């Protein structure tokens, strides 16, 4: 399954247009997420455009692998997730994986038509909109592009990890 996703920075110009959509969306939940990203002892995830993270959210621990981005427009990629216990960090460290960075955010999740829309307040970055669609067909990213065009949004392809690492430089 592919995670088709596009993200945009929310500012004073885009907030009103985004709120128009959210008024017609179904609110699902609000949660705090803490993501810990790891580097691999056998390959450079920055070079391969992959990611390995442990997410803590709503008393759940989720190990996620994200493959390389699949196109030049979106953040779409293969994604695999597994529920694990809190010991996963120690297991990864024993195997030589190193913590790269923590990303903390408050996330509000909505359903709008076939999309999952998240409003993320990311610590040290600000507020972002993410629109996600699960599909087996990469061409379905055009549906998200259509929504972004309707809202006059510019897509941000970098992950929160990449944005925070750039900010630290």
Backbone as JSON Lines, residues from 0, in Angstrom:
{"i":0,"aa":"X","n":[0.85,-1.19,0.0],"ca":[0.0,0.0,0.0],"c":[0.89,1.24,0.0]}
{"i":1,"aa":"X","n":[0.5,2.23,-0.76],"ca":[1.24,3.48,-0.82],"c":[0.57,4.52,0.08]}
{"i":2,"aa":"X","n":[1.4,5.35,0.68],"ca":[0.91,6.51,1.4],"c":[1.11,7.7,0.48]}
{"i":3,"aa":"X","n":[0.03,8.16,-0.13],"ca":[0.09,9.33,-1.0],"c":[-0.14,10.55,-0.11]}
{"i":4,"aa":"X","n":[0.78,11.49,-0.14],"ca":[0.72,12.59,0.83],"c":[1.31,13.86,0.25]}
{"i":5,"aa":"X","n":[0.66,14.95,0.58],"ca":[1.21,16.28,0.3],"c":[1.05,17.12,1.56]}
{"i":6,"aa":"X","n":[1.99,18.05,1.72],"ca":[2.02,18.88,2.93],"c":[2.23,20.33,2.51]}
{"i":7,"aa":"X","n":[1.7,21.26,3.32],"ca":[1.88,22.69,3.06],"c":[1.97,23.43,4.39]}
{"i":8,"aa":"X","n":[2.79,24.46,4.41],"ca":[2.89,25.35,5.56],"c":[1.6,26.16,5.64]}
{"i":9,"aa":"X","n":[1.09,26.3,6.86],"ca":[-0.1,27.12,7.07],"c":[0.36,28.5,7.52]}
{"i":10,"aa":"X","n":[-0.14,29.52,6.83],"ca":[0.16,30.9,7.23],"c":[-1.13,31.7,7.2]}
{"i":11,"aa":"X","n":[-1.04,32.99,7.44],"ca":[-2.25,33.82,7.5],"c":[-3.0,33.83,6.18]}
{"i":12,"aa":"X","n":[-2.31,33.65,5.05],"ca":[-2.95,33.67,3.74],"c":[-3.69,32.38,3.45]}
{"i":13,"aa":"X","n":[-3.19,31.26,3.93],"ca":[-3.8,29.96,3.6],"c":[-4.81,29.5,4.66]}
{"i":14,"aa":"X","n":[-4.73,30.02,5.87],"ca":[-5.58,29.55,6.96],"c":[-7.07,29.62,6.63]}
{"i":15,"aa":"X","n":[-7.52,30.71,6.06],"ca":[-8.95,30.87,5.74],"c":[-9.43,29.84,4.74]}
{"i":16,"aa":"X","n":[-8.64,29.59,3.69],"ca":[-9.03,28.6,2.68],"c":[-9.07,27.19,3.28]}
{"i":17,"aa":"X","n":[-8.1,26.88,4.12],"ca":[-8.06,25.56,4.77],"c":[-9.25,25.4,5.7]}
{"i":18,"aa":"X","n":[-9.59,26.44,6.45],"ca":[-10.74,26.37,7.37],"c":[-12.05,26.12,6.63]}
{"i":19,"aa":"X","n":[-12.18,26.61,5.38],"ca":[-13.38,26.35,4.59],"c":[-13.57,24.86,4.37]}
{"i":20,"aa":"X","n":[-12.49,24.16,4.09],"ca":[-12.54,22.71,3.9],"c":[-12.83,22.01,5.23]}
{"i":21,"aa":"X","n":[-12.14,22.45,6.29],"ca":[-12.29,21.79,7.59],"c":[-13.72,21.91,8.13]}
{"i":22,"aa":"X","n":[-14.41,22.99,7.79],"ca":[-15.8,23.14,8.24],"c":[-16.69,22.06,7.65]}
{"i":23,"aa":"X","n":[-16.29,21.52,6.49],"ca":[-17.08,20.46,5.84],"c":[-16.51,19.07,6.13]}
{"i":24,"aa":"X","n":[-15.45,19.02,6.92],"ca":[-14.8,17.74,7.22],"c":[-15.31,17.19,8.55]}
{"i":25,"aa":"X","n":[-15.12,15.89,8.73],"ca":[-15.47,15.23,9.99],"c":[-14.24,15.2,10.89]}
{"i":26,"aa":"X","n":[-14.35,15.79,12.08],"ca":[-13.25,15.75,13.05],"c":[-13.14,14.34,13.59]}
{"i":27,"aa":"X","n":[-11.93,13.79,13.59],"ca":[-11.71,12.43,14.08],"c":[-11.07,12.44,15.47]}
{"i":28,"aa":"X","n":[-9.95,13.13,15.62],"ca":[-9.28,13.12,16.92],"c":[-8.2,14.2,16.99]}
{"i":29,"aa":"X","n":[-7.79,14.46,18.21],"ca":[-6.63,15.3,18.47],"c":[-5.67,14.48,19.32]}
{"i":30,"aa":"X","n":[-4.38,14.55,19.0],"ca":[-3.4,13.73,19.73],"c":[-2.04,14.4,19.71]}
{"i":31,"aa":"X","n":[-1.23,13.98,20.65],"ca":[0.17,14.39,20.71],"c":[1.0,13.24,20.15]}
{"i":32,"aa":"X","n":[1.91,13.54,19.24],"ca":[2.79,12.52,18.68],"c":[4.24,12.92,18.91]}
{"i":33,"aa":"X","n":[5.02,11.94,19.32],"ca":[6.47,12.13,19.42],"c":[7.12,11.08,18.53]}
{"i":34,"aa":"X","n":[7.85,11.54,17.53],"ca":[8.52,10.66,16.58],"c":[10.01,10.7,16.83]}
{"i":35,"aa":"X","n":[10.62,9.53,16.93],"ca":[12.06,9.44,17.08],"c":[12.6,8.77,15.82]}
{"i":36,"aa":"X","n":[13.45,9.49,15.1],"ca":[14.02,8.99,13.85],"c":[15.39,8.4,14.12]}
{"i":37,"aa":"X","n":[15.69,7.32,13.41],"ca":[16.94,6.6,13.6],"c":[17.75,6.54,12.31]}
{"i":38,"aa":"X","n":[19.07,6.52,12.47],"ca":[19.97,6.26,11.33],"c":[20.35,4.79,11.36]}
{"i":39,"aa":"X","n":[20.7,4.27,10.22],"ca":[21.03,2.85,10.07],"c":[22.54,2.64,10.13]}
{"i":40,"aa":"X","n":[22.98,1.52,10.71],"ca":[24.41,1.23,10.71],"c":[24.9,0.66,9.37]}
{"i":41,"aa":"X","n":[23.97,0.32,8.46],"ca":[24.4,-0.32,7.21],"c":[24.17,0.52,5.96]}
{"i":42,"aa":"X","n":[23.37,1.58,6.06],"ca":[23.19,2.47,4.91],"c":[22.79,3.85,5.39]}
{"i":43,"aa":"X","n":[23.0,4.84,4.53],"ca":[22.71,6.24,4.84],"c":[21.3,6.57,4.36]}
{"i":44,"aa":"X","n":[20.36,6.69,5.31],"ca":[18.97,6.97,4.94],"c":[18.83,8.31,4.21]}
{"i":45,"aa":"X","n":[19.72,9.24,4.49],"ca":[19.67,10.53,3.79],"c":[19.94,10.32,2.3]}
{"i":46,"aa":"X","n":[20.9,9.46,1.98],"ca":[21.22,9.16,0.58],"c":[20.13,8.34,-0.1]}
{"i":47,"aa":"X","n":[19.56,7.38,0.63],"ca":[18.55,6.5,0.02],"c":[17.14,7.06,0.12]}
{"i":48,"aa":"X","n":[16.97,8.2,0.81],"ca":[15.66,8.84,0.99],"c":[14.67,7.91,1.7]}
{"i":49,"aa":"X","n":[15.16,7.17,2.7],"ca":[14.33,6.3,3.5],"c":[14.26,6.85,4.92]}
{"i":50,"aa":"X","n":[13.36,6.3,5.71],"ca":[13.25,6.73,7.11],"c":[12.81,5.55,7.97]}
{"i":51,"aa":"X","n":[13.33,5.53,9.19],"ca":[12.91,4.57,10.2],"c":[12.6,5.38,11.45]}
{"i":52,"aa":"X","n":[11.38,5.21,11.95],"ca":[11.0,5.99,13.12],"c":[10.2,5.14,14.09]}
{"i":53,"aa":"X","n":[10.24,5.59,15.34],"ca":[9.38,5.06,16.39],"c":[8.46,6.2,16.78]}
{"i":54,"aa":"X","n":[7.15,5.94,16.72],"ca":[6.16,6.97,17.08],"c":[5.44,6.57,18.36]}
{"i":55,"aa":"X","n":[5.38,7.54,19.28],"ca":[4.59,7.4,20.49],"c":[3.35,8.26,20.33]}
{"i":56,"aa":"X","n":[2.17,7.62,20.4],"ca":[0.93,8.36,20.19],"c":[-0.21,7.61,20.87]}
{"i":57,"aa":"X","n":[-0.95,8.3,21.73],"ca":[-2.13,7.71,22.39],"c":[-1.81,6.36,23.04]}
{"i":58,"aa":"X","n":[-0.75,6.31,23.81],"ca":[-0.35,5.09,24.52],"c":[-0.01,3.93,23.59]}
{"i":59,"aa":"X","n":[0.29,4.23,22.33],"ca":[0.7,3.22,21.36],"c":[2.13,3.54,20.92]}
{"i":60,"aa":"X","n":[2.85,2.47,20.56],"ca":[4.2,2.62,20.02],"c":[4.19,1.96,18.65]}
{"i":61,"aa":"X","n":[4.58,2.74,17.62],"ca":[4.51,2.26,16.25],"c":[5.88,2.4,15.59]}
{"i":62,"aa":"X","n":[6.4,1.3,15.06],"ca":[7.63,1.31,14.28],"c":[7.24,1.48,12.82]}
{"i":63,"aa":"X","n":[7.85,2.46,12.15],"ca":[7.5,2.76,10.77],"c":[8.73,2.8,9.89]}
{"i":64,"aa":"X","n":[8.65,2.12,8.75],"ca":[9.65,2.24,7.68],"c":[8.99,3.01,6.55]}
{"i":65,"aa":"X","n":[9.7,4.01,6.04],"ca":[9.22,4.77,4.88],"c":[10.26,4.64,3.77]}
{"i":66,"aa":"X","n":[9.81,4.21,2.61],"ca":[10.68,4.08,1.45],"c":[10.94,5.42,0.8]}
{"i":67,"aa":"X","n":[11.74,5.43,-0.27],"ca":[12.04,6.68,-0.98],"c":[10.78,7.31,-1.58]}
{"i":68,"aa":"X","n":[10.79,8.63,-1.7],"ca":[9.69,9.34,-2.36],"c":[9.59,8.83,-3.79]}
{"i":69,"aa":"X","n":[8.35,8.73,-4.27],"ca":[8.09,8.08,-5.56],"c":[7.87,9.04,-6.72]}
{"i":70,"aa":"X","n":[7.75,10.33,-6.44],"ca":[7.55,11.29,-7.52],"c":[8.21,12.61,-7.15]}
{"i":71,"aa":"X","n":[8.1,13.58,-8.04],"ca":[8.77,14.88,-7.83],"c":[7.84,15.93,-7.23]}
{"i":72,"aa":"X","n":[6.57,15.59,-7.02],"ca":[5.59,16.57,-6.56],"c":[5.2,16.36,-5.1]}
{"i":73,"aa":"X","n":[4.96,15.12,-4.73],"ca":[4.39,14.82,-3.42],"c":[5.43,14.16,-2.51]}
{"i":74,"aa":"X","n":[4.94,13.75,-1.34],"ca":[5.77,12.99,-0.4],"c":[5.37,11.52,-0.43]}
{"i":75,"aa":"X","n":[4.77,11.07,-1.51],"ca":[4.25,9.71,-1.61],"c":[5.38,8.7,-1.57]}
{"i":76,"aa":"X","n":[5.15,7.61,-0.81],"ca":[6.16,6.56,-0.65],"c":[5.52,5.3,-0.11]}
{"i":77,"aa":"X","n":[6.23,4.2,-0.21],"ca":[5.81,2.98,0.46],"c":[5.98,3.18,1.96]}
{"i":78,"aa":"X","n":[5.05,2.61,2.71],"ca":[5.13,2.74,4.16],"c":[4.66,1.45,4.81]}
{"i":79,"aa":"X","n":[5.42,1.0,5.8],"ca":[5.06,-0.19,6.57],"c":[5.1,0.17,8.05]}
{"i":80,"aa":"X","n":[4.06,-0.24,8.78],"ca":[3.98,0.07,10.21],"c":[3.68,-1.19,10.99]}
{"i":81,"aa":"X","n":[4.21,-1.23,12.22],"ca":[3.94,-2.33,13.13],"c":[3.84,-1.79,14.55]}
{"i":82,"aa":"X","n":[2.84,-2.26,15.27],"ca":[2.73,-1.92,16.68],"c":[3.77,-2.71,17.45]}
{"i":83,"aa":"X","n":[4.5,-2.04,18.32],"ca":[5.58,-2.66,19.08],"c":[5.49,-2.18,20.53]}
{"i":84,"aa":"X","n":[6.41,-2.64,21.35],"ca":[6.46,-2.17,22.73],"c":[7.54,-1.09,22.86]}
{"i":85,"aa":"X","n":[7.57,-0.45,23.99],"ca":[8.53,0.61,24.23],"c":[9.98,0.16,24.19]}
{"i":86,"aa":"X","n":[10.23,-1.15,24.28],"ca":[11.6,-1.66,24.23],"c":[12.2,-1.57,22.84]}
{"i":87,"aa":"X","n":[11.42,-1.2,21.83],"ca":[11.94,-1.17,20.46],"c":[13.14,-0.24,20.33]}
{"i":88,"aa":"X","n":[13.14,0.86,21.08],"ca":[14.28,1.77,21.01],"c":[15.57,1.08,21.45]}
{"i":89,"aa":"X","n":[15.51,0.34,22.54],"ca":[16.69,-0.36,23.04],"c":[17.13,-1.44,22.05]}
{"i":90,"aa":"X","n":[16.16,-2.13,21.43],"ca":[16.5,-3.16,20.44],"c":[17.23,-2.51,19.26]}
{"i":91,"aa":"X","n":[16.69,-1.4,18.76],"ca":[17.33,-0.72,17.62],"c":[18.73,-0.26,17.99]}
{"i":92,"aa":"X","n":[18.89,0.3,19.18],"ca":[20.21,0.77,19.62],"c":[21.19,-0.38,19.74]}
{"i":93,"aa":"X","n":[20.76,-1.51,20.26],"ca":[21.63,-2.69,20.37],"c":[22.06,-3.19,18.99]}
{"i":94,"aa":"X","n":[21.22,-2.96,17.98],"ca":[21.55,-3.37,16.61],"c":[22.38,-2.32,15.86]}
{"i":95,"aa":"X","n":[22.71,-1.22,16.54],"ca":[23.57,-0.21,15.93],"c":[22.86,1.0,15.36]}
{"i":96,"aa":"X","n":[21.53,1.05,15.48],"ca":[20.8,2.22,15.02],"c":[21.0,3.36,16.02]}
{"i":97,"aa":"X","n":[21.11,4.58,15.51],"ca":[21.33,5.75,16.36],"c":[20.17,6.73,16.21]}
{"i":98,"aa":"X","n":[19.79,7.33,17.34],"ca":[18.76,8.36,17.31],"c":[19.3,9.58,16.58]}
{"i":99,"aa":"X","n":[18.51,10.08,15.62],"ca":[18.89,11.27,14.85],"c":[18.24,12.5,15.45]}
{"i":100,"aa":"X","n":[16.93,12.44,15.65],"ca":[16.18,13.61,16.09],"c":[14.79,13.21,16.54]}
{"i":101,"aa":"X","n":[14.23,14.0,17.46],"ca":[12.84,13.82,17.88],"c":[12.0,14.92,17.25]}
{"i":102,"aa":"X","n":[10.82,14.54,16.77],"ca":[9.86,15.49,16.22],"c":[8.61,15.39,17.09]}
{"i":103,"aa":"X","n":[8.22,16.52,17.69],"ca":[7.04,16.54,18.55],"c":[5.98,17.42,17.9]}
{"i":104,"aa":"X","n":[4.74,16.91,17.93],"ca":[3.66,17.7,17.33],"c":[2.33,17.4,17.98]}
{"i":105,"aa":"X","n":[1.46,18.41,17.91],"ca":[0.06,18.23,18.27],"c":[-0.68,18.1,16.94]}
{"i":106,"aa":"X","n":[-1.44,17.03,16.79],"ca":[-2.09,16.74,15.51],"c":[-3.6,16.67,15.68]}
{"i":107,"aa":"X","n":[-4.31,17.41,14.81],"ca":[-5.76,17.32,14.71],"c":[-6.06,16.61,13.4]}
{"i":108,"aa":"X","n":[-6.86,15.55,13.48],"ca":[-7.11,14.7,12.31],"c":[-8.58,14.82,11.89]}
{"i":109,"aa":"X","n":[-8.78,14.97,10.57],"ca":[-10.11,15.11,9.99],"c":[-10.25,14.15,8.81]}
{"i":110,"aa":"X","n":[-11.49,13.81,8.49],"ca":[-11.79,13.06,7.26],"c":[-12.57,14.01,6.36]}
{"i":111,"aa":"X","n":[-12.09,14.18,5.14],"ca":[-12.79,15.0,4.15],"c":[-12.85,14.19,2.86]}
{"i":112,"aa":"X","n":[-14.05,13.76,2.5],"ca":[-14.23,12.88,1.35],"c":[-13.35,11.65,1.54]}
{"i":113,"aa":"X","n":[-12.47,11.37,0.6],"ca":[-11.61,10.19,0.71],"c":[-10.26,10.49,1.36]}
{"i":114,"aa":"X","n":[-10.07,11.72,1.79],"ca":[-8.79,12.16,2.33],"c":[-8.76,12.12,3.86]}
{"i":115,"aa":"X","n":[-7.58,11.92,4.4],"ca":[-7.32,12.17,5.81],"c":[-6.51,13.47,5.85]}
{"i":116,"aa":"X","n":[-7.02,14.45,6.56],"ca":[-6.37,15.75,6.66],"c":[-5.88,15.93,8.1]}
{"i":117,"aa":"X","n":[-4.63,16.3,8.23],"ca":[-4.06,16.56,9.55],"c":[-3.59,18.0,9.61]}
{"i":118,"aa":"X","n":[-3.89,18.63,10.72],"ca":[-3.34,19.95,11.04],"c":[-2.32,19.71,12.14]}
{"i":119,"aa":"X","n":[-1.06,19.95,11.81],"ca":[0.03,19.65,12.74],"c":[0.66,20.93,13.25]}
{"i":120,"aa":"X","n":[0.73,21.03,14.55],"ca":[1.47,22.11,15.2],"c":[2.8,21.47,15.64]}
{"i":121,"aa":"X","n":[3.84,21.72,14.85],"ca":[5.12,21.05,15.03],"c":[6.05,21.93,15.85]}
{"i":122,"aa":"X","n":[6.57,21.36,16.94],"ca":[7.47,22.09,17.81],"c":[8.68,22.59,17.01]}
{"i":123,"aa":"X","n":[8.97,23.87,17.11],"ca":[10.09,24.55,16.45],"c":[9.91,24.75,14.94]}
{"i":124,"aa":"X","n":[8.73,24.39,14.38],"ca":[8.49,24.6,12.94],"c":[7.23,25.4,12.65]}
{"i":125,"aa":"X","n":[6.21,25.26,13.47],"ca":[4.96,25.96,13.2],"c":[3.87,24.99,12.75]}
{"i":126,"aa":"X","n":[2.9,25.54,12.04],"ca":[1.69,24.79,11.7],"c":[1.72,24.35,10.23]}
{"i":127,"aa":"X","n":[1.33,23.09,10.01],"ca":[1.31,22.5,8.67],"c":[0.02,21.73,8.44]}
{"i":128,"aa":"X","n":[-0.36,21.65,7.18],"ca":[-1.47,20.83,6.72],"c":[-0.88,19.63,6.0]}
{"i":129,"aa":"X","n":[-1.36,18.43,6.33],"ca":[-1.01,17.24,5.57],"c":[-2.28,16.6,5.04]}
{"i":130,"aa":"X","n":[-2.27,16.25,3.77],"ca":[-3.4,15.56,3.15],"c":[-2.88,14.21,2.68]}
{"i":131,"aa":"X","n":[-3.57,13.16,3.12],"ca":[-3.1,11.8,2.86],"c":[-4.21,10.97,2.24]}
{"i":132,"aa":"X","n":[-3.79,10.06,1.38],"ca":[-4.69,9.13,0.72],"c":[-3.97,7.8,0.62]}
{"i":133,"aa":"X","n":[-4.58,6.73,1.06],"ca":[-4.0,5.39,0.92],"c":[-4.48,4.81,-0.41]}
{"i":134,"aa":"X","n":[-3.53,4.29,-1.19],"ca":[-3.89,3.76,-2.51],"c":[-2.79,2.82,-2.99]}
{"i":135,"aa":"X","n":[-3.13,2.0,-3.95],"ca":[-2.14,1.16,-4.63],"c":[-1.68,1.82,-5.92]}
{"i":136,"aa":"X","n":[-2.28,2.95,-6.27],"ca":[-2.0,3.61,-7.55],"c":[-1.38,4.99,-7.31]}
{"i":137,"aa":"X","n":[-0.12,5.15,-7.7],"ca":[0.58,6.42,-7.52],"c":[-0.13,7.57,-8.24]}
{"i":138,"aa":"X","n":[-0.83,7.28,-9.31],"ca":[-1.52,8.34,-10.06],"c":[-2.61,9.01,-9.23]}
{"i":139,"aa":"X","n":[-3.07,8.36,-8.18],"ca":[-4.1,8.96,-7.32],"c":[-3.6,10.21,-6.6]}
{"i":140,"aa":"X","n":[-2.28,10.44,-6.63],"ca":[-1.75,11.66,-6.01],"c":[-2.31,12.89,-6.73]}
{"i":141,"aa":"X","n":[-2.75,12.71,-7.97],"ca":[-3.36,13.82,-8.72],"c":[-4.62,14.34,-8.02]}
{"i":142,"aa":"X","n":[-5.31,13.48,-7.28],"ca":[-6.49,13.92,-6.53],"c":[-6.09,14.91,-5.44]}
{"i":143,"aa":"X","n":[-4.98,14.61,-4.76],"ca":[-4.49,15.52,-3.72],"c":[-4.0,16.81,-4.36]}
{"i":144,"aa":"X","n":[-3.31,16.7,-5.49],"ca":[-2.86,17.9,-6.21],"c":[-4.04,18.79,-6.56]}
{"i":145,"aa":"X","n":[-5.14,18.19,-6.96],"ca":[-6.34,18.96,-7.29],"c":[-6.85,19.73,-6.09]}
{"i":146,"aa":"X","n":[-6.85,19.1,-4.92],"ca":[-7.27,19.78,-3.7],"c":[-6.31,20.92,-3.36]}
{"i":147,"aa":"X","n":[-5.01,20.68,-3.51],"ca":[-4.02,21.73,-3.25],"c":[-4.2,22.89,-4.23]}
{"i":148,"aa":"X","n":[-4.48,22.59,-5.49],"ca":[-4.7,23.66,-6.48],"c":[-5.95,24.46,-6.13]}
{"i":149,"aa":"X","n":[-7.0,23.77,-5.68],"ca":[-8.24,24.43,-5.28],"c":[-7.99,25.4,-4.12]}
{"i":150,"aa":"X","n":[-7.1,25.01,-3.2],"ca":[-6.79,25.82,-2.03],"c":[-5.62,26.78,-2.25]}
{"i":151,"aa":"X","n":[-5.04,26.76,-3.46],"ca":[-3.88,27.6,-3.79],"c":[-2.73,27.36,-2.82]}
{"i":152,"aa":"X","n":[-2.43,26.1,-2.55],"ca":[-1.36,25.74,-1.61],"c":[-0.1,25.31,-2.36]}
{"i":153,"aa":"X","n":[1.04,25.68,-1.82],"ca":[2.32,25.23,-2.34],"c":[2.77,24.02,-1.53]}
{"i":154,"aa":"X","n":[3.1,22.95,-2.23],"ca":[3.49,21.71,-1.57],"c":[4.9,21.81,-1.0]}
{"i":155,"aa":"X","n":[5.06,21.28,0.2],"ca":[6.38,21.16,0.85],"c":[6.73,19.69,0.86]}
{"i":156,"aa":"X","n":[7.76,19.29,0.11],"ca":[8.12,17.86,-0.02],"c":[9.01,17.37,1.11]}
{"i":157,"aa":"X","n":[9.67,18.28,1.81],"ca":[10.57,17.84,2.88],"c":[9.76,17.36,4.08]}
{"i":158,"aa":"X","n":[10.28,16.33,4.74],"ca":[9.65,15.83,5.95],"c":[9.91,16.79,7.1]}
{"i":159,"aa":"X","n":[9.19,16.62,8.2],"ca":[9.46,17.44,9.38],"c":[10.89,17.21,9.85]}
{"i":160,"aa":"X","n":[11.37,15.99,9.74],"ca":[12.76,15.7,10.09],"c":[13.72,16.54,9.25]}
{"i":161,"aa":"X","n":[13.51,16.54,7.94],"ca":[14.38,17.32,7.05],"c":[14.3,18.81,7.36]}
{"i":162,"aa":"X","n":[13.1,19.31,7.6],"ca":[12.92,20.73,7.9],"c":[13.64,21.11,9.2]}
{"i":163,"aa":"X","n":[13.52,20.25,10.23],"ca":[14.18,20.54,11.5],"c":[15.7,20.45,11.36]}
{"i":164,"aa":"X","n":[16.19,19.49,10.62],"ca":[17.64,19.38,10.4],"c":[18.17,20.6,9.65]}
{"i":165,"aa":"X","n":[17.43,21.09,8.65],"ca":[17.83,22.3,7.93],"c":[17.85,23.51,8.86]}
{"i":166,"aa":"X","n":[16.86,23.59,9.73],"ca":[16.77,24.72,10.66],"c":[17.94,24.72,11.64]}
{"i":167,"aa":"X","n":[18.41,23.52,12.02],"ca":[19.54,23.42,12.97],"c":[20.86,23.88,12.36]}
{"i":168,"aa":"X","n":[20.98,23.82,11.02],"ca":[22.25,24.19,10.36],"c":[22.51,25.66,10.43]}
